[in-house]
Amino acid sequence: MTEVTDADFAAEVIGAELPVLVEFTADWCPPCLQMGPVLAALAAEEGERLKVVQLDVDTNPLTTNAYKVLSMPTFLVFRDGEPVKAMVGARPKRRLLEELADVL
């Protein structure tokens, strides 16, 4: 799974050819830590259809503020450079896949 920053967000997410799932996360956030293995598995299984990245909200305030992220984890799905889906809170992989079905 790739970590993105304010500096490379445009190249890694906005300019991506695949849909991109961005997890807005923080080291101090227990639900975010729970999502780590779920997102790693999702990235490994769906890598041909979906790019999965993480953005640390504490060290990347520009992107965090631009998308008005207030809770962690927040997931935004980008397709063709635009956010097309938002989800807040930890969830199991099966539920995450169900919620992503319409964007894959």
N, CA, C and O atoms as CSV, one atom per row, in Angstrom:
chain,resi,resn,atom,element,x,y,z
A,1,MET,N,N,0.854,-1.166,0.000
A,1,MET,CA,C,0.000,0.000,0.000
A,1,MET,C,C,0.902,1.231,0.000
A,1,MET,O,O,1.936,1.255,0.666
A,2,THR,N,N,0.502,2.241,-0.746
A,2,THR,CA,C,1.292,3.450,-0.917
A,2,THR,C,C,0.856,4.528,0.059
A,2,THR,O,O,-0.335,4.693,0.324
A,3,GLU,N,N,1.822,5.258,0.592
A,3,GLU,CA,C,1.515,6.439,1.387
A,3,GLU,C,C,1.670,7.652,0.493
A,3,GLU,O,O,2.661,7.772,-0.228
A,4,VAL,N,N,0.702,8.549,0.533
A,4,VAL,CA,C,0.770,9.764,-0.266
A,4,VAL,C,C,0.859,10.969,0.665
A,4,VAL,O,O,0.530,10.886,1.849
A,5,THR,N,N,1.305,12.079,0.112
A,5,THR,CA,C,1.483,13.310,0.872
A,5,THR,C,C,0.821,14.462,0.120
A,5,THR,O,O,0.342,14.302,-1.003
A,6,ASP,N,N,0.808,15.622,0.766
A,6,ASP,CA,C,0.326,16.822,0.079
A,6,ASP,C,C,1.090,17.030,-1.227
A,6,ASP,O,O,0.516,17.432,-2.240
A,7,ALA,N,N,2.388,16.751,-1.188
A,7,ALA,CA,C,3.250,17.023,-2.341
A,7,ALA,C,C,2.963,16.122,-3.538
A,7,ALA,O,O,3.069,16.566,-4.681
A,8,ASP,N,N,2.601,14.862,-3.293
A,8,ASP,CA,C,2.407,13.954,-4.431
A,8,ASP,C,C,0.956,13.493,-4.619
A,8,ASP,O,O,0.689,12.613,-5.438
A,9,PHE,N,N,0.029,14.076,-3.872
A,9,PHE,CA,C,-1.379,13.680,-3.963
A,9,PHE,C,C,-1.908,13.822,-5.394
A,9,PHE,O,O,-2.572,12.917,-5.900
A,10,ALA,N,N,-1.621,14.931,-6.035
A,10,ALA,CA,C,-2.130,15.157,-7.396
A,10,ALA,C,C,-1.619,14.087,-8.355
A,10,ALA,O,O,-2.387,13.565,-9.163
A,11,ALA,N,N,-0.359,13.762,-8.276
A,11,ALA,CA,C,0.217,12.767,-9.191
A,11,ALA,C,C,-0.277,11.364,-8.883
A,11,ALA,O,O,-0.612,10.605,-9.793
A,12,GLU,N,N,-0.324,11.017,-7.599
A,12,GLU,CA,C,-0.667,9.647,-7.203
A,12,GLU,C,C,-2.162,9.361,-7.215
A,12,GLU,O,O,-2.571,8.227,-7.464
A,13,VAL,N,N,-2.977,10.364,-6.951
A,13,VAL,CA,C,-4.421,10.144,-6.816
A,13,VAL,C,C,-5.189,10.792,-7.965
A,13,VAL,O,O,-5.897,10.107,-8.703
A,14,ILE,N,N,-5.053,12.096,-8.118
A,14,ILE,CA,C,-5.810,12.816,-9.152
A,14,ILE,C,C,-5.442,12.323,-10.538
A,14,ILE,O,O,-6.306,12.200,-11.406
A,15,GLY,N,N,-4.161,12.039,-10.751
A,15,GLY,CA,C,-3.692,11.606,-12.070
A,15,GLY,C,C,-3.692,10.105,-12.296
A,15,GLY,O,O,-3.204,9.648,-13.330
A,16,ALA,N,N,-4.217,9.333,-11.376
A,16,ALA,CA,C,-4.195,7.873,-11.495
A,16,ALA,C,C,-5.156,7.381,-12.573
A,16,ALA,O,O,-6.223,7.954,-12.794
A,17,GLU,N,N,-4.748,6.314,-13.230
A,17,GLU,CA,C,-5.603,5.706,-14.253
A,17,GLU,C,C,-6.698,4.847,-13.644
A,17,GLU,O,O,-7.801,4.773,-14.185
A,18,LEU,N,N,-6.406,4.198,-12.528
A,18,LEU,CA,C,-7.384,3.358,-11.838
A,18,LEU,C,C,-8.172,4.190,-10.837
A,18,LEU,O,O,-7.734,5.278,-10.463
A,19,PRO,N,N,-9.319,3.702,-10.399
A,19,PRO,CA,C,-9.954,4.330,-9.237
A,19,PRO,C,C,-8.996,4.217,-8.050
A,19,PRO,O,O,-8.237,3.253,-7.952
A,20,VAL,N,N,-9.033,5.193,-7.156
A,20,VAL,CA,C,-8.126,5.216,-6.008
A,20,VAL,C,C,-8.943,5.333,-4.725
A,20,VAL,O,O,-9.792,6.215,-4.594
A,21,LEU,N,N,-8.676,4.440,-3.787
A,21,LEU,CA,C,-9.249,4.517,-2.449
A,21,LEU,C,C,-8.200,5.175,-1.557
A,21,LEU,O,O,-7.108,4.639,-1.370
A,22,VAL,N,N,-8.541,6.338,-1.010
A,22,VAL,CA,C,-7.637,7.058,-0.118
A,22,VAL,C,C,-8.162,6.929,1.301
A,22,VAL,O,O,-9.301,7.297,1.592
A,23,GLU,N,N,-7.310,6.397,2.189
A,23,GLU,CA,C,-7.660,6.389,3.602
A,23,GLU,C,C,-6.967,7.577,4.254
A,23,GLU,O,O,-5.740,7.669,4.247
A,24,PHE,N,N,-7.752,8.479,4.813
A,24,PHE,CA,C,-7.224,9.571,5.616
A,24,PHE,C,C,-7.075,8.997,7.025
A,24,PHE,O,O,-8.061,8.607,7.650
A,25,THR,N,N,-5.848,8.950,7.513
A,25,THR,CA,C,-5.538,8.196,8.713
A,25,THR,C,C,-4.640,8.996,9.649
A,25,THR,O,O,-4.152,10.071,9.302
A,26,ALA,N,N,-4.434,8.447,10.845
A,26,ALA,CA,C,-3.519,9.042,11.821
A,26,ALA,C,C,-2.946,7.927,12.694
A,26,ALA,O,O,-3.622,6.936,12.973
A,27,ASP,N,N,-1.700,8.096,13.121
A,27,ASP,CA,C,-1.042,7.086,13.965
A,27,ASP,C,C,-1.754,6.877,15.291
A,27,ASP,O,O,-1.704,5.781,15.849
A,28,TRP,N,N,-2.411,7.901,15.803
A,28,TRP,CA,C,-3.062,7.851,17.117
A,28,TRP,C,C,-4.490,7.322,17.062
A,28,TRP,O,O,-5.170,7.280,18.087
A,29,CYS,N,N,-4.950,6.920,15.894
A,29,CYS,CA,C,-6.342,6.529,15.678
A,29,CYS,C,C,-6.487,4.997,15.704
A,29,CYS,O,O,-6.104,4.335,14.740
A,30,PRO,N,N,-7.038,4.417,16.803
A,30,PRO,CA,C,-7.188,2.949,16.868
A,30,PRO,C,C,-7.982,2.343,15.702
A,30,PRO,O,O,-7.549,1.324,15.163
A,31,PRO,N,N,-9.128,2.917,15.283
A,31,PRO,CA,C,-9.828,2.318,14.141
A,31,PRO,C,C,-8.985,2.355,12.857
A,31,PRO,O,O,-9.092,1.463,12.015
A,32,CYS,N,N,-8.154,3.384,12.716
A,32,CYS,CA,C,-7.276,3.459,11.548
A,32,CYS,C,C,-6.276,2.308,11.567
A,32,CYS,O,O,-6.008,1.690,10.536
A,33,LEU,N,N,-5.726,2.024,12.750
A,33,LEU,CA,C,-4.769,0.928,12.882
A,33,LEU,C,C,-5.437,-0.409,12.562
A,33,LEU,O,O,-4.806,-1.290,11.978
A,34,GLN,N,N,-6.705,-0.566,12.939
A,34,GLN,CA,C,-7.442,-1.785,12.620
A,34,GLN,C,C,-7.614,-1.954,11.114
A,34,GLN,O,O,-7.662,-3.076,10.612
A,35,MET,N,N,-7.706,-0.845,10.403
A,35,MET,CA,C,-7.939,-0.907,8.957
A,35,MET,C,C,-6.684,-1.263,8.168
A,35,MET,O,O,-6.786,-1.654,7.006
A,36,GLY,N,N,-5.504,-1.138,8.770
A,36,GLY,CA,C,-4.253,-1.418,8.059
A,36,GLY,C,C,-4.236,-2.773,7.369
A,36,GLY,O,O,-4.019,-2.830,6.158
A,37,PRO,N,N,-4.459,-3.878,8.099
A,37,PRO,CA,C,-4.465,-5.192,7.453
A,37,PRO,C,C,-5.586,-5.355,6.432
A,37,PRO,O,O,-5.402,-6.018,5.411
A,38,VAL,N,N,-6.735,-4.764,6.696
A,38,VAL,CA,C,-7.864,-4.838,5.764
A,38,VAL,C,C,-7.492,-4.177,4.440
A,38,VAL,O,O,-7.741,-4.730,3.369
A,39,LEU,N,N,-6.894,-2.989,4.526
A,39,LEU,CA,C,-6.523,-2.268,3.308
A,39,LEU,C,C,-5.365,-2.943,2.580
A,39,LEU,O,O,-5.322,-2.936,1.350
A,40,ALA,N,N,-4.431,-3.525,3.324
A,40,ALA,CA,C,-3.331,-4.254,2.690
A,40,ALA,C,C,-3.867,-5.447,1.903
A,40,ALA,O,O,-3.428,-5.705,0.782
A,41,ALA,N,N,-4.819,-6.175,2.495
A,41,ALA,CA,C,-5.425,-7.309,1.797
A,41,ALA,C,C,-6.204,-6.846,0.576
A,41,ALA,O,O,-6.131,-7.465,-0.485
A,42,LEU,N,N,-6.948,-5.758,0.729
A,42,LEU,CA,C,-7.712,-5.208,-0.389
A,42,LEU,C,C,-6.781,-4.794,-1.526
A,42,LEU,O,O,-7.063,-5.070,-2.692
A,43,ALA,N,N,-5.683,-4.139,-1.194
A,43,ALA,CA,C,-4.719,-3.710,-2.212
A,43,ALA,C,C,-4.123,-4.913,-2.938
A,43,ALA,O,O,-3.936,-4.877,-4.154
A,44,ALA,N,N,-3.824,-5.980,-2.193
A,44,ALA,CA,C,-3.244,-7.181,-2.806
A,44,ALA,C,C,-4.246,-7.893,-3.711
A,44,ALA,O,O,-3.880,-8.381,-4.780
A,45,GLU,N,N,-5.507,-7.955,-3.287
A,45,GLU,CA,C,-6.522,-8.695,-4.036
A,45,GLU,C,C,-7.107,-7.909,-5.206
A,45,GLU,O,O,-7.458,-8.498,-6.228
A,46,GLU,N,N,-7.214,-6.600,-5.070
A,46,GLU,CA,C,-7.897,-5.781,-6.072
A,46,GLU,C,C,-6.953,-4.832,-6.814
A,46,GLU,O,O,-7.409,-3.903,-7.480
A,47,GLY,N,N,-5.663,-5.057,-6.706
A,47,GLY,CA,C,-4.664,-4.155,-7.266
A,47,GLY,C,C,-4.779,-3.868,-8.758
A,47,GLY,O,O,-4.316,-2.829,-9.228
A,48,GLU,N,N,-5.390,-4.775,-9.498
A,48,GLU,CA,C,-5.563,-4.541,-10.941
A,48,GLU,C,C,-6.735,-3.621,-11.232
A,48,GLU,O,O,-6.816,-3.038,-12.313
A,49,ARG,N,N,-7.662,-3.484,-10.256
A,49,ARG,CA,C,-8.854,-2.653,-10.464
A,49,ARG,C,C,-8.899,-1.414,-9.590
A,49,ARG,O,O,-9.651,-0.481,-9.872
A,50,LEU,N,N,-8.088,-1.397,-8.515
A,50,LEU,CA,C,-8.182,-0.339,-7.518
A,50,LEU,C,C,-6.817,-0.069,-6.916
A,50,LEU,O,O,-6.104,-0.992,-6.522
A,51,LYS,N,N,-6.463,1.201,-6.851
A,51,LYS,CA,C,-5.251,1.620,-6.159
A,51,LYS,C,C,-5.657,2.035,-4.745
A,51,LYS,O,O,-6.624,2.777,-4.570
A,52,VAL,N,N,-4.919,1.558,-3.736
A,52,VAL,CA,C,-5.217,1.864,-2.347
A,52,VAL,C,C,-4.045,2.639,-1.760
A,52,VAL,O,O,-2.902,2.185,-1.808
A,53,VAL,N,N,-4.343,3.820,-1.203
A,53,VAL,CA,C,-3.296,4.654,-0.619
A,53,VAL,C,C,-3.745,5.185,0.738
A,53,VAL,O,O,-4.935,5.204,1.051
A,54,GLN,N,N,-2.770,5.613,1.534
A,54,GLN,CA,C,-3.044,6.232,2.831
A,54,GLN,C,C,-2.443,7.623,2.857
A,54,GLN,O,O,-1.397,7.872,2.258
A,55,LEU,N,N,-3.117,8.532,3.562
A,55,LEU,CA,C,-2.623,9.891,3.751
A,55,LEU,C,C,-2.730,10.222,5.239
A,55,LEU,O,O,-3.818,10.176,5.812
A,56,ASP,N,N,-1.591,10.557,5.865
A,56,ASP,CA,C,-1.564,10.915,7.280
A,56,ASP,C,C,-2.091,12.334,7.437
A,56,ASP,O,O,-1.524,13.280,6.889
A,57,VAL,N,N,-3.175,12.476,8.186
A,57,VAL,CA,C,-3.819,13.791,8.314
A,57,VAL,C,C,-2.971,14.782,9.090
A,57,VAL,O,O,-3.055,15.987,8.854
A,58,ASP,N,N,-2.152,14.289,10.017
A,58,ASP,CA,C,-1.347,15.181,10.836
A,58,ASP,C,C,-0.200,15.820,10.071
A,58,ASP,O,O,0.174,16.960,10.347
A,59,THR,N,N,0.354,15.102,9.125
A,59,THR,CA,C,1.502,15.628,8.380
A,59,THR,C,C,1.116,16.162,7.006
A,59,THR,O,O,1.972,16.656,6.271
A,60,ASN,N,N,-0.157,16.070,6.653
A,60,ASN,CA,C,-0.628,16.525,5.336
A,60,ASN,C,C,-1.906,17.342,5.465
A,60,ASN,O,O,-2.962,16.923,4.990
A,61,PRO,N,N,-1.816,18.501,6.103
A,61,PRO,CA,C,-3.027,19.293,6.368
A,61,PRO,C,C,-3.657,19.913,5.127
A,61,PRO,O,O,-4.863,20.159,5.121
A,62,LEU,N,N,-2.890,20.169,4.089
A,62,LEU,CA,C,-3.463,20.818,2.903
A,62,LEU,C,C,-4.517,19.934,2.240
A,62,LEU,O,O,-5.626,20.384,1.953
A,63,THR,N,N,-4.166,18.695,2.005
A,63,THR,CA,C,-5.109,17.771,1.368
A,63,THR,C,C,-6.255,17.444,2.316
A,63,THR,O,O,-7.412,17.377,1.900
A,64,THR,N,N,-5.934,17.242,3.585
A,64,THR,CA,C,-6.958,16.943,4.586
A,64,THR,C,C,-8.003,18.059,4.622
A,64,THR,O,O,-9.204,17.788,4.608
A,65,ASN,N,N,-7.556,19.287,4.668
A,65,ASN,CA,C,-8.477,20.427,4.715
A,65,ASN,C,C,-9.208,20.625,3.396
A,65,ASN,O,O,-10.384,20.990,3.392
A,66,ALA,N,N,-8.535,20.392,2.280
A,66,ALA,CA,C,-9.164,20.579,0.971
A,66,ALA,C,C,-10.394,19.681,0.807
A,66,ALA,O,O,-11.373,20.072,0.172
A,67,TYR,N,N,-10.338,18.471,1.387
A,67,TYR,CA,C,-11.455,17.539,1.265
A,67,TYR,C,C,-12.316,17.496,2.532
A,67,TYR,O,O,-13.157,16.613,2.697
A,68,LYS,N,N,-12.086,18.475,3.425
A,68,LYS,CA,C,-12.909,18.656,4.626
A,68,LYS,C,C,-13.015,17.386,5.481
A,68,LYS,O,O,-14.087,17.041,5.977
A,69,VAL,N,N,-11.891,16.711,5.637
A,69,VAL,CA,C,-11.852,15.501,6.440
A,69,VAL,C,C,-11.780,15.886,7.912
A,69,VAL,O,O,-10.864,16.595,8.327
A,70,LEU,N,N,-12.744,15.421,8.698
A,70,LEU,CA,C,-12.814,15.740,10.116
A,70,LEU,C,C,-12.712,14.504,11.010
A,70,LEU,O,O,-12.330,14.625,12.174
A,71,SER,N,N,-13.039,13.337,10.501
A,71,SER,CA,C,-13.024,12.101,11.283
A,71,SER,C,C,-12.097,11.096,10.629
A,71,SER,O,O,-11.918,11.090,9.411
A,72,MET,N,N,-11.507,10.240,11.466
A,72,MET,CA,C,-10.651,9.195,10.953
A,72,MET,C,C,-11.139,7.836,11.441
A,72,MET,O,O,-11.586,7.706,12.580
A,73,PRO,N,N,-11.053,6.831,10.587
A,73,PRO,CA,C,-10.622,6.946,9.203
A,73,PRO,C,C,-11.749,7.450,8.298
A,73,PRO,O,O,-12.913,7.085,8.462
A,74,THR,N,N,-11.374,8.284,7.357
A,74,THR,CA,C,-12.272,8.681,6.279
A,74,THR,C,C,-11.707,8.080,5.004
A,74,THR,O,O,-10.502,8.132,4.757
A,75,PHE,N,N,-12.584,7.516,4.206
A,75,PHE,CA,C,-12.190,6.939,2.930
A,75,PHE,C,C,-12.845,7.741,1.817
A,75,PHE,O,O,-14.059,7.947,1.824
A,76,LEU,N,N,-12.052,8.188,0.872
A,76,LEU,CA,C,-12.581,8.827,-0.327
A,76,LEU,C,C,-12.136,8.005,-1.521
A,76,LEU,O,O,-10.981,7.587,-1.607
A,77,VAL,N,N,-13.057,7.776,-2.436
A,77,VAL,CA,C,-12.730,7.083,-3.671
A,77,VAL,C,C,-12.701,8.120,-4.784
A,77,VAL,O,O,-13.648,8.884,-4.970
A,78,PHE,N,N,-11.602,8.128,-5.514
A,78,PHE,CA,C,-11.428,9.042,-6.643
A,78,PHE,C,C,-11.455,8.245,-7.933
A,78,PHE,O,O,-10.839,7.185,-8.044
A,79,ARG,N,N,-12.177,8.773,-8.897
A,79,ARG,CA,C,-12.190,8.193,-10.241
A,79,ARG,C,C,-12.082,9.352,-11.209
A,79,ARG,O,O,-12.818,10.332,-11.098
A,80,ASP,N,N,-11.170,9.242,-12.153
A,80,ASP,CA,C,-10.923,10.295,-13.146
A,80,ASP,C,C,-10.643,11.637,-12.461
A,80,ASP,O,O,-11.076,12.690,-12.928
A,81,GLY,N,N,-9.904,11.574,-11.337
A,81,GLY,CA,C,-9.482,12.784,-10.652
A,81,GLY,C,C,-10.503,13.431,-9.740
A,81,GLY,O,O,-10.215,14.457,-9.124
A,82,GLU,N,N,-11.691,12.853,-9.639
A,82,GLU,CA,C,-12.760,13.450,-8.826
A,82,GLU,C,C,-13.188,12.493,-7.723
A,82,GLU,O,O,-13.230,11.282,-7.939
A,83,PRO,N,N,-13.508,13.020,-6.539
A,83,PRO,CA,C,-14.054,12.142,-5.493
A,83,PRO,C,C,-15.471,11.708,-5.870
A,83,PRO,O,O,-16.325,12.537,-6.185
A,84,VAL,N,N,-15.704,10.397,-5.831
A,84,VAL,CA,C,-17.005,9.866,-6.232
A,84,VAL,C,C,-17.730,9.128,-5.105
A,84,VAL,O,O,-18.903,8.778,-5.233
A,85,LYS,N,N,-17.017,8.896,-4.002
A,85,LYS,CA,C,-17.640,8.182,-2.884
A,85,LYS,C,C,-16.878,8.536,-1.613
A,85,LYS,O,O,-15.655,8.681,-1.629
A,86,ALA,N,N,-17.613,8.673,-0.514
A,86,ALA,CA,C,-17.009,8.931,0.790
A,86,ALA,C,C,-17.598,7.970,1.815
A,86,ALA,O,O,-18.793,7.674,1.800
A,87,MET,N,N,-16.734,7.490,2.704
A,87,MET,CA,C,-17.146,6.592,3.784
A,87,MET,C,C,-16.353,6.984,5.027
A,87,MET,O,O,-15.185,7.359,4.925
A,88,VAL,N,N,-16.973,6.899,6.183
A,88,VAL,CA,C,-16.302,7.235,7.430
A,88,VAL,C,C,-16.423,6.068,8.393
A,88,VAL,O,O,-17.505,5.511,8.574
A,89,GLY,N,N,-15.306,5.700,9.010
A,89,GLY,CA,C,-15.309,4.656,10.035
A,89,GLY,C,C,-14.750,3.336,9.556
A,89,GLY,O,O,-14.775,3.015,8.368
A,90,ALA,N,N,-14.245,2.580,10.515
A,90,ALA,CA,C,-13.688,1.257,10.220
A,90,ALA,C,C,-14.805,0.302,9.819
A,90,ALA,O,O,-15.952,0.442,10.243
A,91,ARG,N,N,-14.444,-0.660,9.002
A,91,ARG,CA,C,-15.394,-1.669,8.555
A,91,ARG,C,C,-14.608,-2.900,8.099
A,91,ARG,O,O,-13.442,-2.788,7.721
A,92,PRO,N,N,-15.248,-4.073,8.135
A,92,PRO,CA,C,-14.577,-5.279,7.653
A,92,PRO,C,C,-14.405,-5.239,6.134
A,92,PRO,O,O,-15.100,-4.504,5.432
A,93,LYS,N,N,-13.472,-6.039,5.655
A,93,LYS,CA,C,-13.155,-6.044,4.219
A,93,LYS,C,C,-14.379,-6.377,3.375
A,93,LYS,O,O,-14.597,-5.763,2.330
A,94,ARG,N,N,-15.167,-7.328,3.811
A,94,ARG,CA,C,-16.349,-7.723,3.031
A,94,ARG,C,C,-17.302,-6.543,2.832
A,94,ARG,O,O,-17.800,-6.313,1.730
A,95,ARG,N,N,-17.545,-5.804,3.907
A,95,ARG,CA,C,-18.431,-4.638,3.793
A,95,ARG,C,C,-17.806,-3.550,2.928
A,95,ARG,O,O,-18.496,-2.898,2.144
A,96,LEU,N,N,-16.506,-3.357,3.074
A,96,LEU,CA,C,-15.814,-2.364,2.256
A,96,LEU,C,C,-15.929,-2.721,0.777
A,96,LEU,O,O,-16.184,-1.849,-0.054
A,97,LEU,N,N,-15.746,-3.981,0.452
A,97,LEU,CA,C,-15.892,-4.418,-0.941
A,97,LEU,C,C,-17.311,-4.200,-1.453
A,97,LEU,O,O,-17.501,-3.786,-2.597
A,98,GLU,N,N,-18.302,-4.476,-0.618
A,98,GLU,CA,C,-19.698,-4.230,-1.025
A,98,GLU,C,C,-19.929,-2.753,-1.324
A,98,GLU,O,O,-20.605,-2.407,-2.293
A,99,GLU,N,N,-19.366,-1.885,-0.488
A,99,GLU,CA,C,-19.542,-0.459,-0.685
A,99,GLU,C,C,-18.770,0.072,-1.893
A,99,GLU,O,O,-19.127,1.102,-2.465
A,100,LEU,N,N,-17.725,-0.630,-2.268
A,100,LEU,CA,C,-16.924,-0.213,-3.417
A,100,LEU,C,C,-17.421,-0.797,-4.740
A,100,LEU,O,O,-16.939,-0.406,-5.803
A,101,ALA,N,N,-18.361,-1.710,-4.689
A,101,ALA,CA,C,-18.805,-2.417,-5.900
A,101,ALA,C,C,-19.244,-1.468,-7.011
A,101,ALA,O,O,-18.989,-1.739,-8.184
A,102,ASP,N,N,-19.896,-0.368,-6.667
A,102,ASP,CA,C,-20.401,0.530,-7.697
A,102,ASP,C,C,-19.325,1.411,-8.319
A,102,ASP,O,O,-19.585,2.073,-9.324
A,103,VAL,N,N,-18.125,1.438,-7.749
A,103,VAL,CA,C,-17.057,2.251,-8.336
A,103,VAL,C,C,-15.964,1.419,-8.980
A,103,VAL,O,O,-15.059,1.966,-9.610
A,104,LEU,N,N,-16.036,0.108,-8.831
A,104,LEU,CA,C,-15.034,-0.756,-9.460
A,104,LEU,C,C,-15.468,-1.247,-10.809
A,104,LEU,O,O,-14.731,-1.985,-11.463
